[in-house]
Amino acid sequence: MNVRACSLALLITTALSGCDDQIKRVPIFKTMSWQSSVEAFEEEPRTRVSGTMPIDGARTYDLLMADSVLTSPIGGTESELARGAELFQQFCTPCHGSLGAGDGSVVGPNRIPDIPLLNLRSVLTRSYSDGYLWGMITNGRGLMPSYRRIPAHERWYIVAYLRQLQDDAVAAGEIPPLDAPAINGGAP
């Protein structure tokens, strides 16, 4: 076989092998292609075995325990509220909207239905304790997924920022204060 025929055969073989993603056959790249990872909402989180401690040593709280046991450890300083605003914009605005009024970009026809709990400025939501709101962010409920990926101490920043949004809406007269008489069931 002459050099030209060998070169042509090598070129054809190389071109055809490019169609079959040969890089996955190299052992070092195999782990990148077939890695074991869990995508968001792919599977339910595994329950902790009774009497054991999580690897990170952090205690887990269900919604009712968070409501009855936890209180906010932060004071609501300007830097904490700024961090809360940043986290709220990142994680909460798609559903709850930038002011927490339940008018996020994923709410509407053929999307998430407009349910009362999307409005974080409602009388019901404002009556929840800080621990309950923290537990809701942590565990999720209904259509809201768990946001455990947000570090536990940073979830408190979101709660503080949410309270600030609620206070601003009351001060602007957009919503009544909690001690105001209820009109039409009290849900603004």
PyMOL commands that set and color helices and strands:
alter all, ss='L'
color gray80, all
select helices_A, chain A and resi 3-18+22-25+27-33+63-69+78-91+93-96+116-118+123-127+130-139+152-171+184-186
alter helices_A, ss='H'
color red, helices_A
deselect
rebuild
show_as cartoon
